[in-house]
Protein backbone atom coordinates (compact mmCIF):
# COMPACT_ATOMS: atom_id res chain seq x y z
CA UNK A 1 0.00 0.00 0.00
CA UNK A 2 1.41 3.36 -1.06
CA UNK A 3 0.76 6.24 1.27
CA UNK A 4 0.39 9.60 -0.45
CA UNK A 5 1.78 12.56 1.39
CA UNK A 6 -0.34 15.67 1.27
CA UNK A 7 1.58 18.78 0.16
CA UNK A 8 2.67 21.09 2.93
CA UNK A 9 0.71 24.34 2.85
CA UNK A 10 2.53 27.42 3.97
CA UNK A 11 0.14 29.62 5.91
CA UNK A 12 -0.45 33.04 4.39
CA UNK A 13 1.27 35.83 6.28
CA UNK A 14 -1.03 38.67 7.25
CA UNK A 15 0.41 42.16 7.37
CA UNK A 16 -2.01 44.17 9.56
CA UNK A 17 -2.96 47.69 8.52
CA UNK A 18 -3.03 48.83 12.15
CA UNK A 19 -0.74 48.39 15.10
CA UNK A 20 -3.44 49.35 17.59
CA UNK A 21 -1.67 52.57 18.51
CA UNK A 22 -3.41 55.96 18.23
CA UNK A 23 -2.34 58.33 15.46
CA UNK A 24 -1.64 61.06 18.01
CA UNK A 25 -1.61 61.42 21.79
CA UNK A 26 -2.90 64.99 21.89
CA UNK A 27 -4.23 67.84 19.76
CA UNK A 28 -0.85 69.54 19.33
CA UNK A 29 0.81 66.42 17.97
CA UNK A 30 -2.12 65.79 15.63
CA UNK A 31 -2.04 69.42 14.42
CA UNK A 32 1.60 69.13 13.37
CA UNK A 33 1.13 65.74 11.71
CA UNK A 34 -1.73 67.13 9.62
CA UNK A 35 0.09 70.39 8.81
CA UNK A 36 3.26 68.72 7.52
CA UNK A 37 1.52 65.85 5.76
CA UNK A 38 -1.11 67.97 3.98
CA UNK A 39 1.32 70.69 2.91
CA UNK A 40 3.65 68.09 1.44
CA UNK A 41 0.64 66.62 -0.38
CA UNK A 42 -0.16 70.08 -1.77
CA UNK A 43 3.41 70.78 -2.87
CA UNK A 44 3.75 67.41 -4.65
CA UNK A 45 0.16 67.34 -5.96
CA UNK A 46 1.23 67.54 -9.60
CA UNK A 47 3.91 64.86 -9.31
CA UNK A 48 2.17 61.50 -9.69
CA UNK A 49 5.28 59.65 -8.51
CA UNK A 50 5.54 61.10 -5.01
CA UNK A 51 3.64 59.23 -2.31
CA UNK A 52 3.01 60.99 1.01
CA UNK A 53 1.40 59.21 3.96
CA UNK A 54 0.61 59.78 7.61
CA UNK A 55 0.73 57.07 10.27
CA UNK A 56 0.98 54.29 7.67
CA UNK A 57 2.64 51.02 8.64
CA UNK A 58 5.81 50.33 6.70
CA UNK A 59 6.92 46.70 6.33
CA UNK A 60 10.47 46.63 4.93
CA UNK A 61 10.98 42.83 4.78
CA UNK A 62 8.68 40.28 3.18
CA UNK A 63 7.78 37.42 5.50
CA UNK A 64 8.24 39.35 8.75
CA UNK A 65 4.98 40.95 9.78
CA UNK A 66 6.37 41.95 13.17
CA UNK A 67 9.15 44.07 11.66
CA UNK A 68 7.38 47.37 11.01
CA UNK A 69 7.21 51.04 11.84
CA UNK A 70 4.55 53.72 11.35
CA UNK A 71 6.19 57.12 10.84
CA UNK A 72 3.97 60.09 11.63
CA UNK A 73 4.72 61.29 8.08
CA UNK A 74 6.69 59.59 5.34
CA UNK A 75 7.56 60.64 1.82
CA UNK A 76 8.39 58.14 -0.91
CA UNK A 77 9.91 59.60 -4.05
CA UNK A 78 9.42 57.41 -7.10
CA UNK A 79 6.20 55.64 -6.10
CA UNK A 80 2.73 56.51 -7.39
CA UNK A 81 0.03 58.13 -5.33
CA UNK A 82 -2.90 55.94 -4.34
CA UNK A 83 -4.66 54.04 -1.60
CA UNK A 84 -2.67 51.64 0.57
CA UNK A 85 -3.50 49.76 3.72
CA UNK A 86 0.21 49.60 4.51
CA UNK A 87 3.48 50.19 2.72
CA UNK A 88 4.84 46.74 1.89
CA UNK A 89 8.22 47.55 0.43
CA UNK A 90 8.59 44.41 -1.75
CA UNK A 91 5.35 45.37 -3.53
CA UNK A 92 6.68 48.88 -4.19
CA UNK A 93 9.66 47.89 -6.36
CA UNK A 94 11.63 47.84 -3.10
CA UNK A 95 11.63 51.65 -2.97
CA UNK A 96 12.47 52.78 0.57
CA UNK A 97 10.66 55.75 2.14
CA UNK A 98 13.36 58.39 1.85
CA UNK A 99 12.11 61.01 4.32
CA UNK A 100 10.28 60.49 7.61
CA UNK A 101 8.99 62.81 10.32
CA UNK A 102 8.10 62.09 13.91
CA UNK A 103 6.18 64.55 16.12
CA UNK A 104 6.89 64.06 19.82
CA UNK A 105 4.25 63.86 22.51
CA UNK A 106 4.65 63.51 26.29
CA UNK A 107 4.10 59.76 25.87
CA UNK A 108 7.19 59.24 23.72
CA UNK A 109 10.00 57.52 25.60
CA UNK A 110 13.72 57.85 24.92
CA UNK A 111 14.03 54.08 24.35
CA UNK A 112 11.17 54.16 21.83
CA UNK A 113 12.70 57.05 19.86
CA UNK A 114 16.13 55.38 19.87
CA UNK A 115 14.58 52.20 18.47
CA UNK A 116 12.93 54.24 15.71
CA UNK A 117 16.25 55.86 14.85
CA UNK A 118 17.90 52.45 14.59
CA UNK A 119 15.04 51.16 12.41
CA UNK A 120 15.21 54.11 10.01
CA UNK A 121 18.98 53.88 9.89
CA UNK A 122 18.98 50.14 9.22
CA UNK A 123 16.34 50.19 6.51
CA UNK A 124 17.67 53.04 4.43
CA UNK A 125 15.85 56.27 5.31
CA UNK A 126 17.77 59.25 3.88
CA UNK A 127 16.40 62.04 6.08
CA UNK A 128 14.79 61.81 9.52
CA UNK A 129 13.24 64.76 11.37
CA UNK A 130 11.90 64.85 14.94
CA UNK A 131 9.91 67.84 16.19
CA UNK A 132 8.96 68.49 19.81
CA UNK A 133 6.15 71.10 19.78
CA UNK A 134 6.22 71.56 23.55
CA UNK A 135 9.86 72.64 23.56
CA UNK A 136 9.95 73.92 19.98
CA UNK A 137 12.95 71.68 19.32
CA UNK A 138 13.72 70.24 15.92
CA UNK A 139 16.26 67.45 15.49
CA UNK A 140 17.35 66.19 12.10
CA UNK A 141 19.44 63.38 10.69
CA UNK A 142 20.75 62.93 7.16
CA UNK A 143 22.31 59.79 5.73
CA UNK A 144 26.04 59.59 5.27
CA UNK A 145 26.89 56.19 3.79
CA UNK A 146 25.44 53.66 6.26
CA UNK A 147 24.63 56.11 9.05
CA UNK A 148 22.09 58.76 9.86
CA UNK A 149 24.26 61.63 11.04
CA UNK A 150 22.84 64.47 13.18
CA UNK A 151 22.38 67.81 11.45
CA UNK A 152 24.40 70.31 13.47
CA UNK A 153 22.72 73.53 12.30
CA UNK A 154 19.04 72.68 11.86
CA UNK A 155 17.72 76.27 12.02
CA UNK A 156 17.57 77.41 8.39
CA UNK A 157 18.27 73.90 7.12
CA UNK A 158 16.84 72.89 3.73
CA UNK A 159 15.97 69.26 3.07
CA UNK A 160 18.23 67.93 0.30
CA UNK A 161 15.44 65.75 -1.09
CA UNK A 162 12.29 67.81 -0.46
CA UNK A 163 13.89 71.27 -0.72
CA UNK A 164 11.70 72.54 2.13
CA UNK A 165 13.29 74.89 4.68
CA UNK A 166 12.95 74.81 8.47
CA UNK A 167 12.97 78.00 10.57
CA UNK A 168 12.71 78.02 14.37
CA UNK A 169 11.14 81.40 15.11
CA UNK A 170 10.34 82.42 18.71
CA UNK A 171 8.14 79.59 20.03
CA UNK A 172 7.18 78.04 16.73
CA UNK A 173 8.52 76.02 13.82
CA UNK A 174 7.90 77.47 10.39
CA UNK A 175 8.41 75.38 7.27
CA UNK A 176 8.76 76.94 3.82
CA UNK A 177 8.19 75.41 0.42
CA UNK A 178 10.85 75.72 -2.30
CA UNK A 179 8.86 78.63 -3.77
CA UNK A 180 9.19 80.52 -0.47
CA UNK A 181 5.59 80.07 0.67
CA UNK A 182 5.05 79.03 4.28
CA UNK A 183 3.29 75.81 5.25
CA UNK A 184 -0.23 76.81 6.28
CA UNK A 185 -2.76 75.13 8.54
CA UNK A 186 -6.13 74.05 7.06
CA UNK A 187 -7.74 77.12 8.65
CA UNK A 188 -5.12 79.44 7.17
CA UNK A 189 -5.51 77.76 3.77
CA UNK A 190 -9.27 78.32 3.92
CA UNK A 191 -8.78 81.96 4.91
CA UNK A 192 -6.29 82.45 2.07
CA UNK A 193 -8.71 80.85 -0.41
CA UNK A 194 -11.55 83.06 0.85
CA UNK A 195 -9.41 86.18 0.49
CA UNK A 196 -8.47 85.23 -3.07
CA UNK A 197 -12.12 84.50 -3.87
CA UNK A 198 -13.12 87.88 -2.46
CA UNK A 199 -10.46 89.65 -4.53
CA UNK A 200 -11.65 87.82 -7.64
CA UNK A 201 -15.26 88.84 -6.93
CA UNK A 202 -14.21 92.47 -6.44
CA UNK A 203 -12.22 92.42 -9.69
CA UNK A 204 -15.22 91.00 -11.57
CA UNK A 205 -17.50 93.65 -10.06
CA UNK A 206 -15.03 96.41 -10.98
CA UNK A 207 -14.78 95.12 -14.55
CA UNK A 208 -18.58 95.02 -14.86
CA UNK A 209 -18.75 98.60 -13.55
CA UNK A 210 -16.17 99.82 -16.07
CA UNK A 211 -17.97 98.04 -18.90
CA UNK A 212 -21.24 99.71 -17.88
CA UNK A 213 -19.56 103.13 -17.80
CA UNK A 214 -18.19 102.47 -21.27
CA UNK A 215 -21.62 101.50 -22.58
CA UNK A 216 -23.15 104.63 -20.99
CA UNK A 217 -20.52 106.78 -22.70
CA UNK A 218 -21.27 105.20 -26.07
CA UNK A 219 -24.99 105.84 -25.56
CA UNK A 220 -24.37 109.52 -24.75
CA UNK A 221 -22.26 109.95 -27.88
CA UNK A 222 -24.98 108.41 -30.03
CA UNK A 223 -27.59 110.67 -28.40
CA UNK A 224 -25.52 113.64 -29.64
CA UNK A 225 -25.38 112.26 -33.11
CA UNK A 226 -21.83 111.02 -32.83
CA UNK A 227 -21.05 107.58 -34.19
CA UNK A 228 -18.31 106.08 -31.91
CA UNK A 229 -17.24 103.75 -34.72
CA UNK A 230 -16.30 106.72 -36.87
CA UNK A 231 -14.03 108.27 -34.25
Phi and psi restraints in degrees (value plus and minus 20) as a CYANA .aco file:
   2 UNK   PHI    -118.7   -78.7
   2 UNK   PSI     104.8   144.8
   3 UNK   PHI    -113.4   -73.4
   3 UNK   PSI     104.1   144.1
   4 UNK   PHI    -110.2   -70.2
   4 UNK   PSI     109.5   149.5
   5 UNK   PHI    -108.9   -68.9
   5 UNK   PSI     108.6   148.6
   6 UNK   PHI     -94.2   -54.2
   6 UNK   PSI     120.2   160.2
   7 UNK   PHI     -83.6   -43.6
   7 UNK   PSI     122.1   162.1
   8 UNK   PHI     -94.9   -54.9
   8 UNK   PSI     107.5   147.5
   9 UNK   PHI    -120.3   -80.3
   9 UNK   PSI     101.5   141.5
  10 UNK   PHI    -101.9   -61.9
  10 UNK   PSI     102.8   142.8
  11 UNK   PHI     -83.0   -43.0
  11 UNK   PSI     122.0   162.0
  12 UNK   PHI     -89.1   -49.1
  12 UNK   PSI     115.0   155.0
  13 UNK   PHI    -106.0   -66.0
  13 UNK   PSI     109.0   149.0
  14 UNK   PHI    -119.4   -79.4
  14 UNK   PSI     109.0   149.0
  15 UNK   PHI    -127.3   -87.3
  15 UNK   PSI      78.0   118.0
  16 UNK   PHI     -79.7   -39.7
  16 UNK   PSI     128.7   168.7
  17 UNK   PHI    -104.9   -64.9
  17 UNK   PSI     -30.8     9.2
  18 UNK   PHI    -155.2  -115.2
  18 UNK   PSI     124.8   164.8
  19 UNK   PHI    -122.4   -82.4
  19 UNK   PSI     -13.6    26.4
  20 UNK   PHI      60.6   100.6
  20 UNK   PSI     -21.6    18.4
  21 UNK   PHI    -113.4   -73.4
  21 UNK   PSI     126.5   166.5
  22 UNK   PHI     -89.0   -49.0
  22 UNK   PSI     133.9   173.9
  23 UNK   PHI     -83.8   -43.8
  23 UNK   PSI     -58.4   -18.4
  24 UNK   PHI    -166.5  -126.5
  24 UNK   PSI     134.0   174.0
  25 UNK   PHI    -112.7   -72.7
  25 UNK   PSI     -38.1     1.9
  26 UNK   PHI    -177.5  -137.5
  26 UNK   PSI     154.0   194.0
  27 UNK   PHI     -86.8   -46.8
  27 UNK   PSI     -54.4   -14.4
  28 UNK   PHI     -87.5   -47.5
  28 UNK   PSI     -64.4   -24.4
  29 UNK   PHI     -82.2   -42.2
  29 UNK   PSI     -64.4   -24.4
  30 UNK   PHI     -82.4   -42.4
  30 UNK   PSI     -60.4   -20.4
  31 UNK   PHI     -78.4   -38.4
  31 UNK   PSI     -63.6   -23.6
  32 UNK   PHI     -93.8   -53.8
  32 UNK   PSI     -55.0   -15.0
  33 UNK   PHI     -80.9   -40.9
  33 UNK   PSI     -67.7   -27.7
  34 UNK   PHI     -84.6   -44.6
  34 UNK   PSI     -64.1   -24.1
  35 UNK   PHI     -80.5   -40.5
  35 UNK   PSI     -68.4   -28.4
  36 UNK   PHI     -89.9   -49.9
  36 UNK   PSI     -65.8   -25.8
  37 UNK   PHI     -82.2   -42.2
  37 UNK   PSI     -69.0   -29.0
  38 UNK   PHI     -89.5   -49.5
  38 UNK   PSI     -56.5   -16.5
  39 UNK   PHI     -89.2   -49.2
  39 UNK   PSI     -54.0   -14.0
  40 UNK   PHI     -86.9   -46.9
  40 UNK   PSI     -58.6   -18.6
  41 UNK   PHI     -79.5   -39.5
  41 UNK   PSI     -63.8   -23.8
  42 UNK   PHI     -84.4   -44.4
  42 UNK   PSI     -65.6   -25.6
  43 UNK   PHI     -83.9   -43.9
  43 UNK   PSI     -58.9   -18.9
  44 UNK   PHI    -117.9   -77.9
  44 UNK   PSI      -2.5    37.5
  45 UNK   PHI     -78.3   -38.3
  45 UNK   PSI     -55.2   -15.2
  46 UNK   PHI    -108.8   -68.8
  46 UNK   PSI     -24.6    15.4
  47 UNK   PHI    -120.8   -80.8
  47 UNK   PSI      86.3   126.3
  48 UNK   PHI     -89.6   -49.6
  48 UNK   PSI     -33.9     6.1
  49 UNK   PHI    -128.4   -88.4
  49 UNK   PSI      14.9    54.9
  50 UNK   PHI    -148.1  -108.1
  50 UNK   PSI      99.0   139.0
  51 UNK   PHI    -126.2   -86.2
  51 UNK   PSI     104.2   144.2
  52 UNK   PHI    -138.9   -98.9
  52 UNK   PSI     113.9   153.9
  53 UNK   PHI    -161.4  -121.4
  53 UNK   PSI     134.7   174.7
  54 UNK   PHI    -141.3  -101.3
  54 UNK   PSI     109.0   149.0
  55 UNK   PHI      35.9    75.9
  55 UNK   PSI      20.5    60.5
  56 UNK   PHI    -122.8   -82.8
  56 UNK   PSI     111.0   151.0
  57 UNK   PHI     -86.9   -46.9
  57 UNK   PSI     112.6   152.6
  58 UNK   PHI    -132.6   -92.6
  58 UNK   PSI     100.7   140.7
  59 UNK   PHI    -127.4   -87.4
  59 UNK   PSI      89.1   129.1
  60 UNK   PHI    -102.0   -62.0
  60 UNK   PSI     -42.6    -2.6
  61 UNK   PHI    -146.0  -106.0
  61 UNK   PSI     103.5   143.5
  62 UNK   PHI     -85.9   -45.9
  62 UNK   PSI     115.9   155.9
  63 UNK   PHI      75.2   115.2
  63 UNK   PSI     -27.3    12.7
  64 UNK   PHI    -145.1  -105.1
  64 UNK   PSI      71.8   111.8
  65 UNK   PHI     -96.7   -56.7
  65 UNK   PSI     -30.4     9.6
  66 UNK   PHI    -110.2   -70.2
  66 UNK   PSI     -35.8     4.2
  67 UNK   PHI    -109.6   -69.6
  67 UNK   PSI      82.5   122.5
  68 UNK   PHI    -181.2  -141.2
  68 UNK   PSI     143.3   183.3
  69 UNK   PHI    -173.1  -133.1
  69 UNK   PSI     128.9   168.9
  70 UNK   PHI    -143.3  -103.3
  70 UNK   PSI      66.6   106.6
  71 UNK   PHI     -79.8   -39.8
  71 UNK   PSI     127.7   167.7
  72 UNK   PHI     -79.0   -39.0
  72 UNK   PSI     -62.1   -22.1
  73 UNK   PHI    -160.2  -120.2
  73 UNK   PSI     118.6   158.6
  74 UNK   PHI    -157.8  -117.8
  74 UNK   PSI     127.8   167.8
  75 UNK   PHI    -143.0  -103.0
  75 UNK   PSI     108.9   148.9
  76 UNK   PHI    -139.7   -99.7
  76 UNK   PSI      89.1   129.1
  77 UNK   PHI    -104.6   -64.6
  77 UNK   PSI     108.0   148.0
  78 UNK   PHI      80.4   120.4
  78 UNK   PSI     -13.1    26.9
  79 UNK   PHI    -144.0  -104.0
  79 UNK   PSI     123.2   163.2
  80 UNK   PHI     -90.2   -50.2
  80 UNK   PSI     132.5   172.5
  81 UNK   PHI     -85.1   -45.1
  81 UNK   PSI     143.5   183.5
  82 UNK   PHI     126.0   166.0
  82 UNK   PSI     151.2   191.2
  83 UNK   PHI     -96.2   -56.2
  83 UNK   PSI     120.0   160.0
  84 UNK   PHI    -167.3  -127.3
  84 UNK   PSI     119.8   159.8
  85 UNK   PHI    -100.3   -60.3
  85 UNK   PSI     -49.3    -9.3
  86 UNK   PHI    -178.9  -138.9
  86 UNK   PSI     147.4   187.4
  87 UNK   PHI    -122.8   -82.8
  87 UNK   PSI      78.4   118.4
  88 UNK   PHI    -115.3   -75.3
  88 UNK   PSI      86.1   126.1
  89 UNK   PHI     -78.2   -38.2
  89 UNK   PSI     -57.2   -17.2
  90 UNK   PHI     -88.8   -48.8
  90 UNK   PSI     -37.6     2.4
  91 UNK   PHI    -113.5   -73.5
  91 UNK   PSI     -18.9    21.1
  92 UNK   PHI    -138.0   -98.0
  92 UNK   PSI      16.4    56.4
  93 UNK   PHI      36.4    76.4
  93 UNK   PSI       7.1    47.1
  94 UNK   PHI      39.4    79.4
  94 UNK   PSI       7.3    47.3
  95 UNK   PHI     -98.8   -58.8
  95 UNK   PSI     104.1   144.1
  96 UNK   PHI    -104.3   -64.3
  96 UNK   PSI     117.6   157.6
  97 UNK   PHI     -76.7   -36.7
  97 UNK   PSI     101.4   141.4
  98 UNK   PHI    -103.8   -63.8
  98 UNK   PSI     -52.5   -12.5
  99 UNK   PHI    -149.3  -109.3
  99 UNK   PSI     110.6   150.6
 100 UNK   PHI    -151.0  -111.0
 100 UNK   PSI     131.3   171.3
 101 UNK   PHI    -146.7  -106.7
 101 UNK   PSI     121.9   161.9
 102 UNK   PHI    -146.8  -106.8
 102 UNK   PSI     113.9   153.9
 103 UNK   PHI    -126.8   -86.8
 103 UNK   PSI     101.0   141.0
 104 UNK   PHI     -95.6   -55.6
 104 UNK   PSI     129.8   169.8
 105 UNK   PHI    -152.4  -112.4
 105 UNK   PSI     146.9   186.9
 106 UNK   PHI     -77.1   -37.1
 106 UNK   PSI     -43.2    -3.2
 107 UNK   PHI     -99.5   -59.5
 107 UNK   PSI     -32.3     7.7
 108 UNK   PHI     -91.0   -51.0
 108 UNK   PSI     112.6   152.6
 109 UNK   PHI    -124.9   -84.9
 109 UNK   PSI     133.3   173.3
 110 UNK   PHI     -78.7   -38.7
 110 UNK   PSI     -61.9   -21.9
 111 UNK   PHI     -81.8   -41.8
 111 UNK   PSI     -62.4   -22.4
 112 UNK   PHI     -82.8   -42.8
 112 UNK   PSI     -64.0   -24.0
 113 UNK   PHI     -89.4   -49.4
 113 UNK   PSI     -53.7   -13.7
 114 UNK   PHI     -86.9   -46.9
 114 UNK   PSI     -59.8   -19.8
 115 UNK   PHI     -83.9   -43.9
 115 UNK   PSI     -57.7   -17.7
 116 UNK   PHI     -85.2   -45.2
 116 UNK   PSI     -62.7   -22.7
 117 UNK   PHI     -79.3   -39.3
 117 UNK   PSI     -64.8   -24.8
 118 UNK   PHI     -83.4   -43.4
 118 UNK   PSI     -59.9   -19.9
 119 UNK   PHI     -82.4   -42.4
 119 UNK   PSI     -70.1   -30.1
 120 UNK   PHI     -85.3   -45.3
 120 UNK   PSI     -54.5   -14.5
 121 UNK   PHI     -88.1   -48.1
 121 UNK   PSI     -64.7   -24.7
 122 UNK   PHI     -86.6   -46.6
 122 UNK   PSI     -56.8   -16.8
 123 UNK   PHI    -123.3   -83.3
 123 UNK   PSI      -2.3    37.7
 124 UNK   PHI      75.9   115.9
 124 UNK   PSI      -8.0    32.0
 125 UNK   PHI     -81.2   -41.2
 125 UNK   PSI     118.7   158.7
 126 UNK   PHI    -110.6   -70.6
 126 UNK   PSI     -55.6   -15.6
 127 UNK   PHI    -157.7  -117.7
 127 UNK   PSI     116.5   156.5
 128 UNK   PHI    -156.0  -116.0
 128 UNK   PSI     103.7   143.7
 129 UNK   PHI    -143.0  -103.0
 129 UNK   PSI     115.6   155.6
 130 UNK   PHI    -143.7  -103.7
 130 UNK   PSI     104.7   144.7
 131 UNK   PHI    -139.1   -99.1
 131 UNK   PSI     111.5   151.5
 132 UNK   PHI    -127.9   -87.9
 132 UNK   PSI      81.4   121.4
 133 UNK   PHI     -84.6   -44.6
 133 UNK   PSI     -51.5   -11.5
 134 UNK   PHI     -85.8   -45.8
 134 UNK   PSI     -58.6   -18.6
 135 UNK   PHI    -122.7   -82.7
 135 UNK   PSI     -23.0    17.0
 136 UNK   PHI      31.8    71.8
 136 UNK   PSI      31.5    71.5
 137 UNK   PHI    -137.7   -97.7
 137 UNK   PSI     107.7   147.7
 138 UNK   PHI    -134.9   -94.9
 138 UNK   PSI     108.1   148.1
 139 UNK   PHI    -139.9   -99.9
 139 UNK   PSI     118.0   158.0
 140 UNK   PHI    -153.5  -113.5
 140 UNK   PSI     131.5   171.5
 141 UNK   PHI    -153.8  -113.8
 141 UNK   PSI     122.0   162.0
 142 UNK   PHI    -151.7  -111.7
 142 UNK   PSI     122.0   162.0
 143 UNK   PHI     -92.5   -52.5
 143 UNK   PSI     114.5   154.5
 144 UNK   PHI    -149.8  -109.8
 144 UNK   PSI      82.9   122.9
 145 UNK   PHI      38.4    78.4
 145 UNK   PSI    -133.8   -93.8
 146 UNK   PHI    -115.3   -75.3
 146 UNK   PSI     -15.8    24.2
 147 UNK   PHI    -144.4  -104.4
 147 UNK   PSI     129.2   169.2
 148 UNK   PHI    -113.1   -73.1
 148 UNK   PSI      88.1   128.1
 149 UNK   PHI    -113.8   -73.8
 149 UNK   PSI     119.2   159.2
 150 UNK   PHI     -82.1   -42.1
 150 UNK   PSI     123.1   163.1
 151 UNK   PHI    -106.8   -66.8
 151 UNK   PSI      97.9   137.9
 152 UNK   PHI     -90.0   -50.0
 152 UNK   PSI     -66.0   -26.0
 153 UNK   PHI    -132.1   -92.1
 153 UNK   PSI      70.0   110.0
 154 UNK   PHI    -102.5   -62.5
 154 UNK   PSI     -48.2    -8.2
 155 UNK   PHI     -90.9   -50.9
 155 UNK   PSI      97.9   137.9
 156 UNK   PHI      71.2   111.2
 156 UNK   PSI     -19.4    20.6
 157 UNK   PHI     -88.9   -48.9
 157 UNK   PSI     120.3   160.3
 158 UNK   PHI    -132.1   -92.1
 158 UNK   PSI     110.8   150.8
 159 UNK   PHI     -82.5   -42.5
 159 UNK   PSI     104.7   144.7
 160 UNK   PHI     -80.1   -40.1
 160 UNK   PSI     -54.4   -14.4
 161 UNK   PHI    -110.1   -70.1
 161 UNK   PSI     -60.5   -20.5
 162 UNK   PHI    -113.8   -73.8
 162 UNK   PSI     -40.4    -0.4
 163 UNK   PHI      46.3    86.3
 163 UNK   PSI      -4.7    35.3
 164 UNK   PHI    -106.5   -66.5
 164 UNK   PSI     131.7   171.7
 165 UNK   PHI    -135.5   -95.5
 165 UNK   PSI     119.9   159.9
 166 UNK   PHI    -127.4   -87.4
 166 UNK   PSI     110.8   150.8
 167 UNK   PHI    -150.3  -110.3
 167 UNK   PSI     102.0   142.0
 168 UNK   PHI    -112.3   -72.3
 168 UNK   PSI      86.5   126.5
 169 UNK   PHI    -138.8   -98.8
 169 UNK   PSI      99.4   139.4
 170 UNK   PHI      31.7    71.7
 170 UNK   PSI    -135.1   -95.1
 171 UNK   PHI    -129.5   -89.5
 171 UNK   PSI      13.1    53.1
 172 UNK   PHI    -169.2  -129.2
 172 UNK   PSI     131.0   171.0
 173 UNK   PHI    -116.7   -76.7
 173 UNK   PSI     109.8   149.8
 174 UNK   PHI    -137.1   -97.1
 174 UNK   PSI     115.9   155.9
 175 UNK   PHI    -139.5   -99.5
 175 UNK   PSI     114.2   154.2
 176 UNK   PHI    -138.9   -98.9
 176 UNK   PSI     117.6   157.6
 177 UNK   PHI     -90.8   -50.8
 177 UNK   PSI     145.7   185.7
 178 UNK   PHI     -79.1   -39.1
 178 UNK   PSI     -44.9    -4.9
 179 UNK   PHI    -105.7   -65.7
 179 UNK   PSI     -14.3    25.7
 180 UNK   PHI      70.9   110.9
 180 UNK   PSI     -25.3    14.7
 181 UNK   PHI    -103.3   -63.3
 181 UNK   PSI     118.8   158.8
 182 UNK   PHI     -97.2   -57.2
 182 UNK   PSI     125.5   165.5
 183 UNK   PHI     -81.2   -41.2
 183 UNK   PSI     111.2   151.2
 184 UNK   PHI    -136.6   -96.6
 184 UNK   PSI     129.2   169.2
 185 UNK   PHI     -93.3   -53.3
 185 UNK   PSI     144.1   184.1
 186 UNK   PHI     -75.2   -35.2
 186 UNK   PSI     -58.0   -18.0
 187 UNK   PHI     -85.9   -45.9
 187 UNK   PSI     -64.4   -24.4
 188 UNK   PHI     -84.7   -44.7
 188 UNK   PSI     -58.0   -18.0
 189 UNK   PHI     -83.4   -43.4
 189 UNK   PSI     -60.2   -20.2
 190 UNK   PHI     -86.0   -46.0
 190 UNK   PSI     -61.9   -21.9
 191 UNK   PHI     -83.0   -43.0
 191 UNK   PSI     -62.2   -22.2
 192 UNK   PHI     -83.5   -43.5
 192 UNK   PSI     -62.2   -22.2
 193 UNK   PHI     -84.8   -44.8
 193 UNK   PSI     -58.7   -18.7
 194 UNK   PHI     -87.1   -47.1
 194 UNK   PSI     -59.9   -19.9
 195 UNK   PHI     -83.4   -43.4
 195 UNK   PSI     -62.7   -22.7
 196 UNK   PHI     -85.9   -45.9
 196 UNK   PSI     -58.2   -18.2
 197 UNK   PHI     -84.0   -44.0
 197 UNK   PSI     -61.7   -21.7
 198 UNK   PHI     -84.3   -44.3
 198 UNK   PSI     -61.9   -21.9
 199 UNK   PHI     -83.5   -43.5
 199 UNK   PSI     -59.2   -19.2
 200 UNK   PHI     -84.9   -44.9
 200 UNK   PSI     -61.0   -21.0
 201 UNK   PHI     -83.8   -43.8
 201 UNK   PSI     -61.0   -21.0
 202 UNK   PHI     -86.0   -46.0
 202 UNK   PSI     -58.9   -18.9
 203 UNK   PHI     -85.6   -45.6
 203 UNK   PSI     -59.8   -19.8
 204 UNK   PHI     -85.1   -45.1
 204 UNK   PSI     -62.2   -22.2
 205 UNK   PHI     -84.6   -44.6
 205 UNK   PSI     -60.4   -20.4
 206 UNK   PHI     -85.2   -45.2
 206 UNK   PSI     -60.5   -20.5
 207 UNK   PHI     -83.4   -43.4
 207 UNK   PSI     -62.9   -22.9
 208 UNK   PHI     -82.3   -42.3
 208 UNK   PSI     -59.1   -19.1
 209 UNK   PHI     -83.8   -43.8
 209 UNK   PSI     -64.7   -24.7
 210 UNK   PHI     -85.9   -45.9
 210 UNK   PSI     -57.0   -17.0
 211 UNK   PHI     -85.4   -45.4
 211 UNK   PSI     -58.1   -18.1
 212 UNK   PHI     -86.7   -46.7
 212 UNK   PSI     -60.9   -20.9
 213 UNK   PHI     -81.5   -41.5
 213 UNK   PSI     -58.6   -18.6
 214 UNK   PHI     -85.0   -45.0
 214 UNK   PSI     -63.7   -23.7
 215 UNK   PHI     -85.1   -45.1
 215 UNK   PSI     -57.1   -17.1
 216 UNK   PHI     -84.1   -44.1
 216 UNK   PSI     -60.0   -20.0
 217 UNK   PHI     -84.5   -44.5
 217 UNK   PSI     -62.5   -22.5
 218 UNK   PHI     -81.2   -41.2
 218 UNK   PSI     -60.5   -20.5
 219 UNK   PHI     -84.3   -44.3
 219 UNK   PSI     -59.9   -19.9
 220 UNK   PHI     -85.3   -45.3
 220 UNK   PSI     -60.0   -20.0
 221 UNK   PHI     -83.3   -43.3
 221 UNK   PSI     -62.0   -22.0
 222 UNK   PHI     -86.3   -46.3
 222 UNK   PSI     -56.7   -16.7
 223 UNK   PHI     -82.0   -42.0
 223 UNK   PSI     -47.9    -7.9
 224 UNK   PHI    -112.2   -72.2
 224 UNK   PSI     -11.7    28.3
 225 UNK   PHI      60.9   100.9
 225 UNK   PSI      -2.0    38.0
 226 UNK   PHI    -123.1   -83.1
 226 UNK   PSI     106.8   146.8
 227 UNK   PHI    -111.0   -71.0
 227 UNK   PSI      90.3   130.3
 228 UNK   PHI     -77.6   -37.6
 228 UNK   PSI     -48.4    -8.4
 229 UNK   PHI     -91.7   -51.7
 229 UNK   PSI     -37.9     2.1
 230 UNK   PHI    -113.7   -73.7
 230 UNK   PSI     -23.8    16.2
